[in-house]
């Protein structure tokens, strides 16, 4: 029986694809494609769209026969065919197999009769159920299949697969507006768009949300608040099963249970469900494939393989097994698996994720959350060459924190939390890094206590990002307090206490107390030599900071000599390609230039650039920094026009990689304008005005970069002496 049309049926662009194609002689649209397969996630409205299409053909007199069959099982298909045969041919329904064969034979094209027919096989559960039951190809007939399956058996010659997705934003808003207005309810456009987004534009969810809003008599804002309440399940924000609209058989929360069970029975058996559970913890908009095939993910799947009854072989799970589990979920339209998109390989609807998480016992939910965090860390590259991949990993952490934050602090703060903050900062998103780490520090203190080492470590990161955001004095104060707490909690010689001392000295120097910082670093170096030895990386970092402060105190030649000695030790201990070794080469080149050898500094930076491009890639922040240094020292060596050209080329790459508002891009605009001015370009004055406006907008009027640029503007207005712009993205010695 043809399903009745939903009360507020929303026609969609997919309808046009069902009718695509030329009409045969007296036939129906698209008859040259005998089979059309409408495929999509449960709840997207496949049945309604197929029914609308069939109803349209009937109403426009383009059909002689419509047969609607619910195809959930093979028996259901046979029964549907047999019933049609009984009504058309008078076949005996007591022998359904024979009657079904008679019906299919009747559909065969006949030269003496034109029969315009449409057979709809709705909600096909298994393509194998159609073996020997496919309607014949006919110039005047067509078969339309709706299914969640994307098996290869449904694709091929004479078959067109039509993916059916979610409502568009406009379609969702139009549906909500119309459906609520029918109940004399009116909401703001912003609230409706927000609700549509909260429900992921899923038609089934939208219709059930309208029923809930009407039955419970709440406004849209209240409903959205309930929906976002992580203490509630998805079922708590849906209507009672007895009150579902449009003859719906199940709630959104239960709509996918059969598909999950079917996927779990596909090879590799019993791995699809745990894979979907893991994916439900991460970003619905895209999960890198390397996360779901990482060693932690494979270990997670192995626990379920070991529990498969009767399994006697090795329970180890391979990357190939994990990939097949993803393909099984893809075949049932539970996920979109696109191996050609390494950064967003897997997409999962957000409500499906919510429904999966709601079914997990608390202990399993928390364990799975930490497994997902382990998988993110395992997939995170040590050197972030691929900005899109890293953004996807950060998005995964954000999604995980949203619905499982407490689990990430049991038994301690998970490393992915600090890794995400570091990644944000390294990408130049200092304000975002500061916000993230502040939240981590607050949560660590709340969940673990103020003296827990993880809480103290989070405070250390918070202090560093405060300084990086432009407030060196505040950072120094934060580390002074942290150092006192660490000495009390873990002792003066603990590595973390020594690190806090180094950070305190570093930010004291950045705040203007170079002499005090130098004294503190000398005292720290003595203790690190005593506790850690001369070759420990932290001891070498302290030597680098001392060398840097030596140059800041006016002894550029002494700083260059100190960095030369440090480079020899870092080459011996860490090797030529270690980031600290490369950083030391940059500092040596810089102080060589400050000591008067601008041409030699430029040459040294050019040699460093070749190695950075090889080790880190051309778009890495350190590589781009070094290009800035080359340009600056070329200018200092007398080639102002060459420096301006190099900065212009660098600015284009920085804006491409980091965006026009990144601090490094803004700094480079300043350097470009400086060297253009040195080369005699009178437009420098206006360029500085424009730069100052952008710096104040992005960083705030009191940020050091904004304050410094005001001096540059003043110079061009004739009120102050010329100031060499600091190359703010030049690599310097690392923060402790």
RAHU-V785199 format. One record per residue. N is the residue number from 1. RES is the residue in one letter. PSI is psi in whole degrees, 0 to 359 (999 if undefined). Layout:
# RAHU-V785199
{{N;RES;PSI} {N;RES;PSI}}
This chain:
# RAHU-V785199
{{1;X;135} {2;X;124} {3;X;146} {4;X;152} {5;X;138} {6;X;147} {7;X;323} {8;X;51} {9;X;134} {10;X;110} {11;X;154} {12;X;167} {13;X;333} {14;X;335} {15;X;321} {16;X;328} {17;X;328} {18;X;328} {19;X;6} {20;X;144} {21;X;163} {22;X;149} {23;X;136} {24;X;177} {25;X;104} {26;X;6} {27;X;195} {28;X;160} {29;X;136} {30;X;12} {31;X;341} {32;X;349} {33;X;98} {34;X;327} {35;X;129} {36;X;134} {37;X;112} {38;X;112} {39;X;144} {40;X;172} {41;X;146} {42;X;131} {43;X;357} {44;X;351} {45;X;29} {46;X;314} {47;X;316} {48;X;319} {49;X;320} {50;X;318} {51;X;320} {52;X;318} {53;X;314} {54;X;318} {55;X;321} {56;X;319} {57;X;321} {58;X;315} {59;X;336} {60;X;14} {61;X;38} {62;X;10} {63;X;141} {64;X;334} {65;X;132} {66;X;126} {67;X;120} {68;X;121} {69;X;127} {70;X;118} {71;X;37} {72;X;334} {73;X;167} {74;X;319} {75;X;322} {76;X;322} {77;X;313} {78;X;316} {79;X;319} {80;X;317} {81;X;317} {82;X;321} {83;X;318} {84;X;319} {85;X;322} {86;X;320} {87;X;326} {88;X;318} {89;X;352} {90;X;24} {91;X;157} {92;X;113} {93;X;349} {94;X;342} {95;X;77} {96;X;325} {97;X;314} {98;X;321} {99;X;321} {100;X;318} {101;X;321} {102;X;321} {103;X;316} {104;X;323} {105;X;324} {106;X;331} {107;X;342} {108;X;138} {109;X;138} {110;X;136} {111;X;339} {112;X;355} {113;X;138} {114;X;114} {115;X;114} {116;X;108} {117;X;157} {118;X;123} {119;X;121} {120;X;119} {121;X;98} {122;X;133} {123;X;51} {124;X;124} {125;X;328} {126;X;119} {127;X;332} {128;X;338} {129;X;344} {130;X;7} {131;X;123} {132;X;14} {133;X;12} {134;X;132} {135;X;149} {136;X;158} {137;X;138} {138;X;144} {139;X;347} {140;X;3} {141;X;163} {142;X;151} {143;X;131} {144;X;122} {145;X;131} {146;X;136} {147;X;159} {148;X;354} {149;X;143} {150;X;39} {151;X;154} {152;X;333} {153;X;340} {154;X;358} {155;X;144} {156;X;194} {157;X;130} {158;X;7} {159;X;131} {160;X;120} {161;X;127} {162;X;104} {163;X;137} {164;X;120} {165;X;201} {166;X;171} {167;X;146} {168;X;170} {169;X;317} {170;X;318} {171;X;318} {172;X;315} {173;X;320} {174;X;319} {175;X;310} {176;X;318} {177;X;312} {178;X;313} {179;X;319} {180;X;323} {181;X;327} {182;X;337} {183;X;19} {184;X;41} {185;X;137} {186;X;130} {187;X;160} {188;X;153} {189;X;322} {190;X;319} {191;X;320} {192;X;318} {193;X;321} {194;X;317} {195;X;317} {196;X;318} {197;X;320} {198;X;326} {199;X;9} {200;X;25} {201;X;26} {202;X;119} {203;X;315} {204;X;318} {205;X;322} {206;X;317} {207;X;321} {208;X;330} {209;X;320} {210;X;318} {211;X;319} {212;X;313} {213;X;320} {214;X;314} {215;X;318} {216;X;344} {217;X;59} {218;X;157} {219;X;172} {220;X;318} {221;X;317} {222;X;318} {223;X;317} {224;X;322} {225;X;316} {226;X;321} {227;X;325} {228;X;350} {229;X;111} {230;X;347} {231;X;345} {232;X;154} {233;X;167} {234;X;324} {235;X;331} {236;X;342} {237;X;21} {238;X;159} {239;X;160} {240;X;141} {241;X;333} {242;X;348} {243;X;27} {244;X;143} {245;X;162} {246;X;37} {247;X;26} {248;X;144} {249;X;342} {250;X;157} {251;X;166} {252;X;318} {253;X;332} {254;X;1} {255;X;337} {256;X;3} {257;X;317} {258;X;320} {259;X;320} {260;X;318} {261;X;319} {262;X;315} {263;X;323} {264;X;341} {265;X;350} {266;X;152} {267;X;139} {268;X;122} {269;X;135} {270;X;21} {271;X;344} {272;X;316} {273;X;309} {274;X;330} {275;X;317} {276;X;323} {277;X;318} {278;X;316} {279;X;334} {280;X;347} {281;X;350} {282;X;189} {283;X;121} {284;X;337} {285;X;355} {286;X;122} {287;X;125} {288;X;140} {289;X;329} {290;X;337} {291;X;314} {292;X;355} {293;X;15} {294;X;163} {295;X;317} {296;X;323} {297;X;319} {298;X;321} {299;X;321} {300;X;314} {301;X;325} {302;X;328} {303;X;326} {304;X;325} {305;X;321} {306;X;336} {307;X;359} {308;X;124} {309;X;136} {310;X;0} {311;X;126} {312;X;350} {313;X;181} {314;X;133} {315;X;2} {316;X;139} {317;X;131} {318;X;170} {319;X;323} {320;X;320} {321;X;315} {322;X;320} {323;X;321} {324;X;324} {325;X;320} {326;X;320} {327;X;325} {328;X;317} {329;X;322} {330;X;319} {331;X;330} {332;X;10} {333;X;24} {334;X;334} {335;X;164} {336;X;117} {337;X;113} {338;X;92} {339;X;339} {340;X;355} {341;X;84} {342;X;335} {343;X;330} {344;X;59} {345;X;323} {346;X;130} {347;X;139} {348;X;137} {349;X;140} {350;X;328} {351;X;327} {352;X;317} {353;X;314} {354;X;316} {355;X;321} {356;X;312} {357;X;325} {358;X;334} {359;X;352} {360;X;131} {361;X;153} {362;X;316} {363;X;319} {364;X;322} {365;X;313} {366;X;320} {367;X;320} {368;X;324} {369;X;317} {370;X;329} {371;X;317} {372;X;320} {373;X;318} {374;X;319} {375;X;321} {376;X;314} {377;X;319} {378;X;329} {379;X;352} {380;X;123} {381;X;145} {382;X;321} {383;X;120} {384;X;81} {385;X;330} {386;X;100} {387;X;325} {388;X;318} {389;X;313} {390;X;323} {391;X;320} {392;X;323} {393;X;319} {394;X;320} {395;X;324} {396;X;318} {397;X;319} {398;X;316} {399;X;317} {400;X;318} {401;X;328} {402;X;318} {403;X;5} {404;X;35} {405;X;314} {406;X;324} {407;X;334} {408;X;359} {409;X;18} {410;X;120} {411;X;346} {412;X;176} {413;X;127} {414;X;141} {415;X;335} {416;X;335} {417;X;312} {418;X;328} {419;X;323} {420;X;317} {421;X;317} {422;X;319} {423;X;318} {424;X;314} {425;X;318} {426;X;334} {427;X;2} {428;X;1} {429;X;67} {430;X;317} {431;X;319} {432;X;320} {433;X;318} {434;X;316} {435;X;317} {436;X;312} {437;X;327} {438;X;318} {439;X;318} {440;X;316} {441;X;318} {442;X;316} {443;X;322} {444;X;316} {445;X;320} {446;X;319} {447;X;330} {448;X;342} {449;X;153} {450;X;337} {451;X;1} {452;X;140} {453;X;324} {454;X;324} {455;X;320} {456;X;322} {457;X;319} {458;X;322} {459;X;325} {460;X;315} {461;X;321} {462;X;317} {463;X;318} {464;X;317} {465;X;335} {466;X;316} {467;X;317} {468;X;333} {469;X;359} {470;X;357} {471;X;80} {472;X;322} {473;X;318} {474;X;321} {475;X;317} {476;X;317} {477;X;317} {478;X;320} {479;X;332} {480;X;316} {481;X;319} {482;X;319} {483;X;318} {484;X;318} {485;X;322} {486;X;319} {487;X;320} {488;X;321} {489;X;319} {490;X;355} {491;X;159} {492;X;336} {493;X;4} {494;X;141} {495;X;321} {496;X;326} {497;X;318} {498;X;322} {499;X;317} {500;X;322} {501;X;318} {502;X;318} {503;X;321} {504;X;314} {505;X;317} {506;X;311} {507;X;336} {508;X;316} {509;X;317} {510;X;332} {511;X;357} {512;X;353} {513;X;72} {514;X;320} {515;X;315} {516;X;322} {517;X;318} {518;X;316} {519;X;315} {520;X;322} {521;X;324} {522;X;317} {523;X;320} {524;X;320} {525;X;318} {526;X;317} {527;X;323} {528;X;323} {529;X;320} {530;X;317} {531;X;319} {532;X;335} {533;X;167} {534;X;337} {535;X;2} {536;X;139} {537;X;324} {538;X;326} {539;X;318} {540;X;323} {541;X;317} {542;X;321} {543;X;321} {544;X;319} {545;X;321} {546;X;318} {547;X;318} {548;X;316} {549;X;329} {550;X;316} {551;X;320} {552;X;331} {553;X;358} {554;X;355} {555;X;75} {556;X;319} {557;X;319} {558;X;321} {559;X;317} {560;X;318} {561;X;318} {562;X;319} {563;X;329} {564;X;317} {565;X;318} {566;X;321} {567;X;318} {568;X;318} {569;X;323} {570;X;324} {571;X;319} {572;X;319} {573;X;318} {574;X;338} {575;X;165} {576;X;337} {577;X;4} {578;X;142} {579;X;323} {580;X;325} {581;X;314} {582;X;321} {583;X;319} {584;X;322} {585;X;321} {586;X;318} {587;X;320} {588;X;314} {589;X;318} {590;X;313} {591;X;336} {592;X;318} {593;X;318} {594;X;333} {595;X;359} {596;X;353} {597;X;73} {598;X;318} {599;X;318} {600;X;323} {601;X;316} {602;X;317} {603;X;317} {604;X;320} {605;X;326} {606;X;320} {607;X;320} {608;X;321} {609;X;318} {610;X;319} {611;X;323} {612;X;320} {613;X;324} {614;X;317} {615;X;316} {616;X;339} {617;X;158} {618;X;338} {619;X;6} {620;X;149} {621;X;318} {622;X;325} {623;X;315} {624;X;322} {625;X;317} {626;X;324} {627;X;323} {628;X;318} {629;X;320} {630;X;313} {631;X;316} {632;X;313} {633;X;333} {634;X;315} {635;X;316} {636;X;333} {637;X;359} {638;X;357} {639;X;76} {640;X;319} {641;X;319} {642;X;321} {643;X;316} {644;X;317} {645;X;316} {646;X;320} {647;X;326} {648;X;317} {649;X;319} {650;X;318} {651;X;319} {652;X;318} {653;X;321} {654;X;317} {655;X;328} {656;X;317} {657;X;317} {658;X;341} {659;X;154} {660;X;340} {661;X;4} {662;X;139} {663;X;324} {664;X;322} {665;X;319} {666;X;318} {667;X;319} {668;X;326} {669;X;320} {670;X;315} {671;X;321} {672;X;313} {673;X;321} {674;X;310} {675;X;331} {676;X;320} {677;X;317} {678;X;331} {679;X;0} {680;X;14} {681;X;115} {682;X;349} {683;X;357} {684;X;325} {685;X;310} {686;X;324} {687;X;321} {688;X;322} {689;X;314} {690;X;318} {691;X;316} {692;X;318} {693;X;319} {694;X;322} {695;X;316} {696;X;326} {697;X;317} {698;X;314} {699;X;342} {700;X;152} {701;X;340} {702;X;4} {703;X;143} {704;X;323} {705;X;321} {706;X;318} {707;X;319} {708;X;322} {709;X;333} {710;X;324} {711;X;321} {712;X;319} {713;X;318} {714;X;322} {715;X;311} {716;X;340} {717;X;3} {718;X;20} {719;X;346} {720;X;160} {721;X;159} {722;X;137} {723;X;126} {724;X;125} {725;X;134} {726;X;135} {727;X;92} {728;X;354} {729;X;16} {730;X;134} {731;X;131} {732;X;179} {733;X;147} {734;X;145} {735;X;138} {736;X;999}}
